[in-house]
Structure formats: C-alpha cells, structure tokens
Amino acid sequence: TPYSGFGVGIVNKSSNGILDAMGGVSYAVQSPYFINFRNPASYTAFDSLTMVADVAASIFSTNLSTNNASQKNSYARPGYITVGIPVTRHWRTSVGIIPFSTVGYSIDDSKTIDNIGDVSYEYSGSGGLMQLYWGNAFKLCKGLSIGLNASYLFGSLYSTKIEEFDGDNFYNSRIQDAYYLDGIYLSGGLQYFFNIKPNHRIGIGLVYSNTAYIWSKENLLINYYEDAYSSVTTYDTVLYTTGNRGNLKIPQSIGGGLSYNYMDKILVGADVTWQNWTKYSFMGHGDSLQNSLTASLGMQFVPNPLSGKFLNKMAFRVGAKYSTGEFVIHNTPISDVSVSFGVGIPLNSFNSHSTINVLFEYGKMGTLKNDLIRQNYFKFTFNFTLQEKWYQRVKLE
C-alpha cells in the first residue's frame, strides 16, 4: 500500500491468529492453550507442567483503487513464532519474534512541464521493523497478574525516487535512502479476573507501551545519469553520505479491555487503544500523522469444551475492528475497518489442547475522496498452537 510510505510504515496491530479472528481483542484475555503477547500479564495462565508454542503465516489479497484506476495484488509472508513456558509457581515467561511494521509500495507518475516536456517519476519503498521480545509475568494474588515485554526492534527502511525527462537536454536523477534501525521497546500489562457468580468470569486488562527512541543510521546516495535508469551503465555520483545518525521516536500508547467468559464455552471481549502519533519523529522530522484510536469487539463459541467429540470441541470466532488510523493525507484521515471470522480445529493426535486455527479477515483502508486511494483487502491466516508436557518427571513403580 502507498500509505506505508508514511511514518514507520503500516504498524502491525494484530494479535495471534486466534484473537485476530475475534477482531484482535487481547487486553483482558488469557488462556493456558495459546500465547497472548499483546498483554504480557496473560502469561500467568500457562499451566505449570506444559509448554505452549505458536507459529503463523498469512496470505493477503488487495485491491487498490482510485476514481479512475484499480490494481490487484496478492502475496504471502510469515507471521510470528512464539513460545511460552512456566518458570516457578508464580512466574511465567515467553519469547518470540513478530512483525512490528511493514513498508512496501511502488508508484509511477508523470506530468508535462512547460518548456521542459514530459517528466516521469517512480517512487518505491521496502523494509520494515521486526520485534524480538522476551516477556515475563507474575501472579500477585488470586486473579491479579502483571507482566512486562522487553523487545528489541530492528530492521531497515529503504526508499528510492527516480526522475526522468523525455529529452536529451536534461540529466535524469535517482535518490536512494536507506535507514538501519535498532533499539529497545518496553510494554507493560496488568490483568484482573473475578467471578460475578459461579462459572461467570469477568476480566479487566490494561497495557502501556513507553515512548521508544530507536537508533537510526542513514546512507544516502544521489546519482545523475542519461537515458533510462533500467539501461544505465554509467552515472555521476552527486552525493554519497554514510553513517548519518539520529533517532526514530515511536510514541507511547495505552489500551484497555474487558472480557466475559462462561465455562470456556462463550468468550466475549472488547478493547480500545490510543496512541499519540503526533509526537512521532524520524531523524528530527515529523510526518503526516494524527493520534489514533482503535476499537475491537469479538466473540468465541465452543459447543462443549469438555466433550470427547470432535465437532463439539471446535471453536467458532467472529469479530470486528475499527481504527481512525494515524495517517492524514490531503487533510483526510486514513481510517481502517475490518470484519473477521475463524475456526479452531482440535488436534487429538497431539493432545486435546493443540489446535489448527484458520482466520478470514476482510477490510477497507483509505478513501476515494480528495484523489486518495482506497484499499480493499482480504487476509487468510493459518496458525498452529502446540501444548506439550514440560518439567514432568517419569516415575517408575
């Protein structure tokens, strides 16, 4: 999407494959059978004798459109890998690697300038940030837990601008910018669960992520050349700088959520997240960003979690998510709205709590107003959760 050229790219607002099928609700949800890395306080739900692992991949299909043109595209990419294990009676830990943001666009444009002629432009960008986290959670008392994710953010952001003239009287130009980033990012969480009556459980969750200053190093290259860039064999280097240093400032965010659970048959959740993107800066400069607000709502239904029958243990999920978005282009906010549904398939060949989960999500980002671009997208996610015995001693009689 061309919108990934702003800020740090398209920020990953997803949870795991199970929770994304419920609109991404996560702040007040915990389970011994999957890893909820969006709220590190949830790790206390891991069983004391089991290890949990989760891996996912996604396929995307997008349709970009303006008032007079459209373009379709499909691609696939890995999702995340996470592992959760118990440490002590009141301490659980989790490690994993997940995408933090993604940049990917290619735009061709042209115009006619008086006394110069036709000029064509090509803008492209790629890269993104990854998040390697180590999370720890502690149970303080019955129903109350806290957690902290300490993350190492790393990655590269690339952008290229090419300007070519339809004539022999001008030099064409290419500007290549590359940024290499790494730094520390912290996120803390709290969860509290209580019963309003037998088998009816209410959950409350809070998550706060600090303002992060990510170290950045820039390499800049500017060339002049003749003819088309695709056939260039020689060019003049106008400027080449390497090692320019600065910071990427990722602003703080805060979110809260509520959940209701009835005997693990019915789970309903709702989340709200706010992030002050107006405080964003990169190498000392801001961007076309606004403070964002994201709201999620979702539900899961399992006919009979304790049944031995396959169909009775399948999980059915549905959800919706709306975000005001952080991008503001032509004084127009770029909002994002989506609906999702999914199923969880138990794998009795492993054990009763390992599952294959399938997510289908359809959404719309952007608008056709003010000569902007609307992106309709379809996302298919497949994830596998595995629960295995851990720290269990074999006793011989």
Rosetta blueprint (number, residue, H / E / L):
1 T L
2 P H
3 Y H
4 S H
5 G H
6 F L
7 G L
8 V L
9 G L
10 I E
11 V E
12 N L
13 K L
14 S L
15 S L
16 N L
17 G H
18 I H
19 L H
20 D H
21 A L
22 M L
23 G L
24 G L
25 V L
26 S L
27 Y L
28 A L
29 V L
30 Q L
31 S L
32 P L
33 Y L
34 F L
35 I L
36 N L
37 F L
38 R L
39 N L
40 P H
41 A H
42 S H
43 Y H
44 T H
45 A H
46 F L
47 D L
48 S L
49 L L
50 T E
51 M E
52 V E
53 A E
54 D E
55 V E
56 A E
57 A E
58 S E
59 I E
60 F E
61 S E
62 T E
63 N E
64 L E
65 S E
66 T L
67 N L
68 N L
69 A L
70 S E
71 Q E
72 K E
73 N E
74 S E
75 Y E
76 A E
77 R E
78 P E
79 G E
80 Y E
81 I E
82 T E
83 V E
84 G E
85 I E
86 P E
87 V E
88 T E
89 R L
90 H L
91 W E
92 R E
93 T E
94 S E
95 V E
96 G E
97 I E
98 I E
99 P E
100 F E
101 S E
102 T E
103 V E
104 G E
105 Y E
106 S E
107 I E
108 D E
109 D E
110 S E
111 K E
112 T E
113 I E
114 D L
115 N L
116 I L
117 G E
118 D E
119 V E
120 S E
121 Y E
122 E E
123 Y E
124 S E
125 G E
126 S E
127 G E
128 G E
129 L E
130 M E
131 Q E
132 L E
133 Y E
134 W E
135 G E
136 N E
137 A E
138 F E
139 K E
140 L E
141 C E
142 K L
143 G L
144 L E
145 S E
146 I E
147 G E
148 L E
149 N E
150 A E
151 S E
152 Y E
153 L E
154 F E
155 G E
156 S E
157 L E
158 Y E
159 S E
160 T E
161 K E
162 I E
163 E E
164 E E
165 F E
166 D L
167 G L
168 D L
169 N L
170 F L
171 Y L
172 N E
173 S E
174 R E
175 I E
176 Q E
177 D E
178 A E
179 Y E
180 Y E
181 L E
182 D E
183 G E
184 I E
185 Y E
186 L E
187 S E
188 G E
189 G E
190 L E
191 Q E
192 Y E
193 F E
194 F E
195 N E
196 I E
197 K E
198 P L
199 N L
200 H E
201 R E
202 I E
203 G E
204 I E
205 G E
206 L E
207 V E
208 Y E
209 S E
210 N L
211 T L
212 A E
213 Y E
214 I E
215 W E
216 S E
217 K E
218 E E
219 N E
220 L E
221 L E
222 I E
223 N E
224 Y E
225 Y E
226 E L
227 D L
228 A L
229 Y H
230 S H
231 S H
232 V L
233 T L
234 T L
235 Y L
236 D E
237 T E
238 V E
239 L E
240 Y E
241 T E
242 T E
243 G E
244 N E
245 R E
246 G E
247 N E
248 L E
249 K E
250 I E
251 P L
252 Q L
253 S E
254 I E
255 G E
256 G E
257 G E
258 L E
259 S E
260 Y E
261 N E
262 Y E
263 M L
264 D L
265 K L
266 I E
267 L E
268 V E
269 G E
270 A E
271 D E
272 V E
273 T E
274 W E
275 Q E
276 N L
277 W H
278 T H
279 K H
280 Y L
281 S E
282 F E
283 M L
284 G L
285 H E
286 G L
287 D L
288 S L
289 L E
290 Q L
291 N L
292 S E
293 L E
294 T E
295 A E
296 S E
297 L E
298 G E
299 M E
300 Q E
301 F E
302 V L
303 P L
304 N L
305 P L
306 L L
307 S L
308 G L
309 K L
310 F L
311 L H
312 N H
313 K H
314 M L
315 A E
316 F E
317 R E
318 V E
319 G E
320 A E
321 K E
322 Y E
323 S E
324 T L
325 G L
326 E L
327 F E
328 V E
329 I E
330 H L
331 N L
332 T E
333 P E
334 I L
335 S L
336 D E
337 V E
338 S E
339 V E
340 S E
341 F E
342 G E
343 V E
344 G E
345 I E
346 P E
347 L L
348 N L
349 S L
350 F L
351 N L
352 S L
353 H L
354 S L
355 T E
356 I E
357 N E
358 V E
359 L E
360 F E
361 E E
362 Y E
363 G E
364 K E
365 M E
366 G E
367 T L
368 L L
369 K H
370 N H
371 D H
372 L L
373 I L
374 R E
375 Q E
376 N E
377 Y E
378 F E
379 K E
380 F E
381 T E
382 F E
383 N E
384 F E
385 T E
386 L E
387 Q E
388 E E
389 K E
390 W L
391 Y L
392 Q L
393 R L
394 V L
395 K L
396 L L
397 E L
